[in-house]
Amino acid sequence: SDRRFIGCALAATLWLGATVASAQCENPPTDLPANLLSHQGALDAGQKNQIATYVSGWLECLMVDDAAKISTARQKILQPLQISNSPTFKVEYSAALAGDLLPALDAKMSLLTRLNAMIMAREIASPTVVDLIAKGSTDANAAVRYWAGSSVCPAMAKAGLDQRQPEQDRLLKALTAALQKEKHHAVVQAMLDGLSCLTHPNALRELLTLLDGRISSFIAEPGQTPDAEAAALRRIFTTVLRNPEKVDNATKRKLAAVAWRFMAGSVQVMVGNKAPKNQGEQDAYANVFLMADGILMWVVPNIDPSLKAQLPGALGIPGTKVPWAAIGQPRVDAWKVLLDRLGIPVQAPKAKEAEKGEAQASS
């Protein structure tokens, strides 16, 4: 499976030496002093120079052809971030690390070096971590791309990207481009998980468009259940629920359109001639259907409170006591009537539709 592929790729890196013997790492730096790690005020030029010397020295050890030295270098590079209680120090250290770490992701570096560099990006508390993630997302190796996607959510939290639109837009652009070419399901899931952590309204709308374009994939290949896409849609909905007053109407309308198409796509799969026989796959589509229904239950009356009295009634779980054919399409049709009243045009997804999707939510 794809997860086993990623696991093998990660394990294999333990045995790969570097293709570039750049530095010998014979005299690595000593540990940074405790008073620098705990320093709470602005750092002076001397202290910043200490950080730069330490980071550059240990980064040389990350680029050698010795797996043990690379492992030690990674531990030493991350150690100051893990033990310091000073936000000022972490920001300065992270900025120095992010800039110096970028060359470690060059294609000429060994897989082991590139992989460790990408894994370390998760700990960086500086907006410049975006450069590392963007570069890692284009790496030739799937394991490095996986860690690029997995670094987005930690970066959002540690680097304070929540309200930084330029950085979020760059992440969105880089990972969206990578996803257009990505074939490995585990990498797709990591990147979608990462993108779903973006909080800016523009990013949410773009991610919804991206998810909408991927509906055709699981209709064409029902056995490839949309777990990653559903998880991303669920996280977007959670973000909207957390601060609904900060989410504009256009984003809510887009969410309604995409949720409806996820629902319609699930019904198409389960009533079609390629409906999965495996119970786990059937349950996955039932979960997508129910999640989409729950999203619509919230977002439709949020857009127009007058429609609250017209919402569909209680819903059974399709595929158990109630056949999909009996519950699926009628529910899809009922929601389409309400979306039409809101002026949100939707069309049922098709297996061969364009990657950009067809949901056009009116503003």
C-alpha positions in Angstrom: 0.0 0.0 0.0 1.0 3.6 -0.2 1.5 3.9 3.5 3.9 0.9 3.4 5.7 2.7 0.5 6.3 5.8 2.7 7.3 3.6 5.6 9.9 1.8 3.5 11.1 5.1 2.1 11.7 6.4 5.6 13.4 3.2 6.8 15.6 3.0 3.7 17.1 6.4 4.4 18.8 5.0 7.4 21.0 3.1 5.1 21.7 5.7 2.4 25.0 7.7 2.5 25.4 11.1 1.0 26.2 11.6 -2.7 28.1 14.8 -1.8 31.0 14.7 0.6 30.9 18.4 1.4 32.1 18.8 5.0 33.9 16.5 7.3 32.4 17.6 10.6 35.6 17.1 12.5 35.2 20.0 15.0 31.4 20.5 15.7 30.4 23.5 17.9 30.0 23.2 21.6 26.6 23.6 23.2 25.1 27.1 23.4 25.4 28.6 26.9 22.4 28.3 29.2 22.1 32.1 29.7 21.6 32.5 25.9 19.0 29.8 25.8 17.0 31.5 28.6 17.6 35.1 27.5 14.3 37.0 27.4 15.1 40.3 25.9 16.4 41.4 22.5 19.6 39.6 21.5 22.8 41.6 20.7 25.1 41.2 17.8 27.4 38.9 19.8 24.6 36.6 20.8 23.2 36.4 17.3 26.7 35.5 16.1 26.9 32.7 18.6 23.6 31.3 17.2 24.9 31.6 13.6 28.1 29.9 14.4 26.4 27.0 16.2 23.8 26.5 13.5 26.2 26.6 10.5 28.7 24.3 12.3 26.1 21.6 13.0 24.6 22.0 9.6 28.0 21.0 8.1 27.5 17.7 10.0 24.1 17.3 8.4 25.7 17.2 4.9 28.3 14.5 5.4 28.3 10.9 4.2 28.0 9.4 7.8 24.5 8.4 9.0 25.6 8.5 12.7 27.0 12.1 12.3 23.8 13.2 10.5 21.7 11.8 13.3 23.8 13.6 16.0 23.6 16.8 14.0 19.8 16.7 13.8 19.6 16.2 17.6 22.1 19.0 18.3 20.4 21.4 15.9 16.9 20.8 17.4 18.1 20.7 21.0 18.1 24.5 21.6 14.6 24.9 20.3 13.4 22.0 22.5 15.0 23.2 25.8 14.8 27.0 25.5 11.9 28.8 27.3 12.6 32.1 25.6 10.3 33.1 22.7 12.9 35.7 21.6 15.6 33.1 21.4 13.4 30.7 19.5 12.5 33.3 16.9 16.1 34.3 16.3 17.4 30.7 16.3 14.6 29.6 14.0 15.3 32.4 11.5 19.0 31.5 11.4 18.2 27.8 11.0 15.6 28.2 8.3 18.0 30.2 6.1 20.9 27.9 6.5 18.9 24.7 6.2 17.6 25.5 2.7 20.8 24.3 0.9 20.4 20.9 2.7 17.3 20.4 0.5 19.2 20.8 -2.8 18.8 17.9 -5.2 22.5 17.1 -5.1 22.3 16.3 -1.4 21.7 12.8 -0.2 18.2 11.6 0.6 19.2 11.1 4.2 20.3 14.8 4.4 17.2 16.1 2.7 14.8 14.0 4.7 16.4 15.1 8.0 16.3 18.7 6.9 12.6 18.5 6.1 11.7 16.7 9.4 13.5 19.5 11.3 11.3 22.1 9.6 8.4 21.1 11.9 10.3 22.7 14.8 11.1 26.0 13.3 9.4 29.1 14.8 9.9 31.5 11.9 7.8 32.5 8.9 10.8 31.6 6.7 10.0 27.9 7.3 7.6 28.4 4.3 10.7 28.4 2.0 11.6 24.9 3.3 8.2 23.5 2.9 7.8 24.9 -0.6 11.1 23.4 -1.6 10.5 20.1 0.1 7.1 19.7 -1.7 8.9 19.4 -5.0 11.5 16.9 -3.9 12.0 13.8 -6.1 11.5 11.5 -3.2 8.0 10.8 -1.8 9.2 10.6 1.8 10.6 14.2 1.7 7.4 15.4 0.1 5.4 13.6 2.8 7.3 15.5 5.5 6.8 18.8 3.7 3.1 18.3 3.9 3.3 17.2 7.5 5.2 20.3 8.4 2.4 22.8 7.5 0.3 22.4 10.7 3.3 22.6 13.1 4.5 25.7 11.1 1.1 27.3 11.5 1.3 27.0 15.3 5.0 27.6 16.0 5.8 30.2 13.3 2.7 32.3 14.0 1.3 32.0 10.4 -2.3 32.2 11.5 -2.7 35.9 10.4 0.0 36.1 7.8 -1.7 36.0 4.4 1.4 36.1 2.2 3.0 33.1 3.8 -0.3 31.2 3.7 -0.8 32.1 0.1 2.7 30.8 -0.7 2.0 27.5 1.1 -1.3 27.2 -0.7 0.3 27.8 -4.1 3.2 25.4 -3.5 1.2 22.5 -2.2 -1.6 22.9 -4.7 0.9 22.7 -7.5 2.5 19.6 -5.9 -0.9 17.9 -5.5 -1.6 18.2 -9.2 1.3 15.8 -9.9 1.3 13.7 -6.7 0.5 10.0 -7.2 1.2 8.6 -3.7 -1.9 8.5 -1.5 0.0 9.0 1.8 1.7 12.1 0.4 -1.7 13.4 -0.8 -3.2 12.9 2.6 -0.2 14.7 4.3 -0.5 17.7 2.0 -4.3 18.0 2.3 -4.0 17.7 6.1 -1.4 20.5 6.0 -3.5 22.7 3.7 -6.5 22.3 5.9 -4.7 24.0 8.7 -4.6 27.2 6.8 -6.9 29.8 8.3 -7.0 32.8 5.9 -10.4 33.0 4.1 -8.7 33.1 0.7 -6.8 29.9 1.6 -10.0 28.2 2.7 -11.8 29.0 -0.5 -8.8 27.8 -2.6 -8.6 24.6 -0.7 -12.3 24.0 -1.1 -11.8 24.4 -4.9 -8.9 21.9 -4.8 -11.0 19.4 -2.8 -13.9 19.8 -5.2 -11.6 19.0 -8.1 -10.6 15.7 -6.4 -14.1 14.3 -6.2 -13.8 12.9 -9.7 -10.9 10.7 -8.5 -12.9 8.6 -6.0 -15.8 8.3 -8.4 -13.5 6.9 -11.1 -11.7 4.6 -8.6 -14.2 3.7 -5.8 -11.7 1.5 -4.1 -9.6 4.6 -3.4 -11.8 6.0 -0.7 -11.6 9.7 -0.1 -10.3 9.5 3.4 -7.7 12.3 3.0 -10.2 14.6 1.2 -12.9 14.0 3.8 -10.5 14.7 6.6 -9.5 18.0 5.0 -13.1 19.0 4.5 -13.9 18.1 8.1 -11.0 20.2 9.3 -12.2 23.2 7.2 -15.6 22.9 8.7 -14.1 22.8 12.2 -12.2 26.0 11.4 -15.4 27.7 10.2 -17.3 26.5 13.3 -14.6 27.8 15.6 -15.0 31.4 14.3 -18.0 31.6 12.0 -18.2 35.4 12.3 -14.7 35.7 10.7 -15.6 33.6 7.7 -17.1 35.5 4.8 -20.3 34.6 3.0 -18.5 33.5 -0.1 -16.5 30.9 1.8 -19.6 29.6 3.4 -21.4 29.3 0.1 -18.3 27.5 -1.4 -18.4 25.1 1.6 -22.1 24.3 1.0 -21.4 23.6 -2.7 -18.4 21.3 -2.1 -20.2 19.5 0.7 -23.1 18.8 -1.6 -20.9 17.5 -4.3 -19.1 15.2 -1.8 -22.5 13.9 -0.9 -23.6 13.4 -4.5 -20.3 11.7 -5.3 -20.7 9.2 -2.5 -24.2 8.4 -3.7 -22.9 7.9 -7.2 -20.3 5.4 -6.1 -22.6 3.4 -3.8 -25.5 3.0 -6.2 -23.2 2.5 -9.3 -22.0 -0.7 -10.8 -18.6 -0.3 -9.2 -19.9 0.0 -5.6 -17.2 -1.4 -3.3 -18.0 -4.7 -1.6 -15.6 -4.3 1.3 -17.4 -3.2 4.5 -14.6 -0.8 5.4 -14.9 1.0 2.1 -18.7 1.1 2.3 -18.4 2.7 5.8 -16.0 5.3 4.4 -18.5 6.5 1.8 -21.3 6.4 4.4 -19.1 8.6 6.7 -18.5 11.1 3.8 -22.2 11.2 3.1 -23.2 11.8 6.7 -20.4 14.4 7.2 -21.6 16.3 4.1 -25.1 16.2 5.4 -24.0 17.6 8.8 -22.1 20.4 7.1 -25.2 21.4 5.0 -27.4 21.2 8.2 -25.2 24.0 9.7 -24.2 26.1 6.8 -27.5 26.5 4.9 -29.4 28.2 7.8 -26.2 30.1 8.7 -26.3 31.7 5.2 -30.1 32.2 5.3 -31.8 31.7 8.7 -35.2 31.7 7.0 -34.5 28.3 5.6 -34.1 26.6 9.0 -37.7 25.4 9.0 -37.2 23.8 5.6 -34.2 21.7 6.4 -34.5 17.9 5.7 -35.6 15.7 8.5 -33.6 13.1 10.5 -31.4 10.9 8.4 -30.7 7.2 8.7 -27.3 5.6 8.1 -27.2 4.5 4.5 -26.2 0.9 3.8 -27.4 -0.5 7.1 -31.2 -0.8 7.5 -31.8 1.8 4.8 -30.5 1.0 1.3 -28.4 3.7 -0.4 -30.8 3.9 -3.3 -33.7 4.8 -0.9 -31.9 7.4 1.1 -29.0 8.7 -1.0 -30.4 10.4 -4.1 -33.6 11.8 -2.3 -31.3 13.5 0.2 -29.1 14.9 -2.5 -32.1 16.2 -4.3 -33.6 17.8 -1.2 -30.4 19.7 -0.5 -30.1 20.9 -4.1 -33.6 22.5 -3.8 -32.4 24.6 -0.9 -29.1 25.4 -2.5 -31.0 26.6 -5.6 -33.0 28.9 -3.3 -29.7 30.3 -2.0 -28.5 30.9 -5.6 -25.7 28.4 -5.2 -25.6 26.4 -8.5 -24.3 22.9 -8.2 -23.9 20.0 -10.6 -23.4 16.3 -9.8 -19.7 15.4 -10.1 -18.4 13.3 -13.0 -15.6 10.8 -13.1 -13.8 12.6 -15.9 -14.5 16.2 -15.0 -11.7 18.8 -15.0 -9.4 18.8 -12.0 -10.5 22.3 -11.0 -14.1 21.1 -10.4 -17.4 22.4 -11.3 -18.8 23.8 -8.1 -19.3 27.5 -8.6 -20.5 29.1 -5.4 -22.0 32.6 -5.9 -20.9 35.4 -3.7 
